[in-house]
Amino acid sequence: MSKQFPKGFLWGASTSAYQVEGAWNEDGKGPSVQDMKDIPVGTTDFKTAVDHYHRVEEDVLLYKELGLKAYRFSISWSRVMSKGEKNPKGLEFYRKLINLLKENEIEPIVTVFHFDLPYDIHEKGGWENRDTIQVFADYCQILFEEFGQDVKYWQTINEQNVMALAGSAIGTSNKSMKEKFQENHHMLVAQALVTKNYHNGHYPGKIGPAPNIASVYAASDKPEDQLAALYMSALRNWLFLDVAVYGKYNHNAWHLLEKIGASPTITVEDQELLKEGTCDYIAINYYNTMTVSAYYKKENKIDQQSGFGIPGFFQSVENNNLLMTEFDWPVDPEGFRFTLNEVYSRYRLPILVTENGIGAKDILTAERSVHDDYRIDYLKQHIEQMRSAIEDGVEMIGYCPWSAIDLISTHEGIEKRYGFIYVNRSEEDLKDLSRYKKDSFYWYQKVIKNNQL
Ligand code: BGP
């Protein structure tokens, strides 16, 4: 069997607005929760990020040189909408970016909301406030009318499950489980409303969710550990995808929420809307799998890739069969093949991978090179497993590694680098923000050119 990927496979790369653009308060952009949150000590804020807002032409030309077929980016809600009004300069920036991408034959893949809730909406209760559902739909309607003929792949909410389960680490929410799953329910209703509106607009594209999906392993062959894995996966994965695809809550997830007193209030209209606004495809962000045992009391390190425990259901544990990155994230390429198969066998919808990558403290040499062979190795292993998943029968649209260019980590600064392109700045010193192609840039360029490893 040739190792070629399907013809037209979308080899891409990914970023998010608040992590690359900078210009946090320029040209009418209002602050988002990411501009106002407490920044972890020793890491940079997002005010300049990697200055993509002012270097967009240079960056798109680098993406063209890389040979990208697609570029997944997000639109900053508070750059496009300011105090409920359209901000023409904000729309202008994304019109320029989308035109540049199309001129360079790069498919724009747009996430409409990626962790950066406008601060004025946050101050009115954010997603806890039901009114935010319509406010979000109004914002998305503007995007569909402006860009609906040019953008063929839309994602509604980036990693809604991470905001619900690890919001404190991401800086998006710091509440009780009851409050978090009520606001999460409002996001699910908002996603369905936006999906329904998009379909009613008869635009020539597809729309879907972009959760961070990780298959969950049982820590041992003990039946209680297997049951723990069933419940962790239901809460972390299937709660979100069952609603997006089937328009209803997964029964295991619902049972768990009831048992911990966190089941949300749902109206009859909500239930109708969830059924009407189901997605066309599934985008997933994959970094690694999770491993759980039956619950016991353990200290939890919460971030999007580590886990936690819920009494009576599960407890995340380390998986000693897996290597770890220098930032303590497990590396599980076979788990990628497993996760892709699990998602496809449950939903039978085409899958677009919108994030996968390794954060590392890359070093820029005196010759302005970056020998990131660890990133080449990580991506090579994951691409091999993705190829196997396709051979297994999984229908895939494309692969957009995180990240196209170095950007600011959600909570671990610029030094946790993911890009094919190095950006010359440190946590506290902006330096000249110049761009340098890493070894992985030249490697990925060949993979795309040959449409195979
Ligand atoms: C995902 C987010 C991305 C990106 C990625 C890497 O959860 O969707 O925005 O941040 O994680 O994580 P981090 O930046 O924490 O290293």
Residues whose N, C-alpha, C, O or C-beta is under 5 A from the ligand:
A	BS01	BGP	S16 E159 Q304 G359 I408 S409 T410 H411
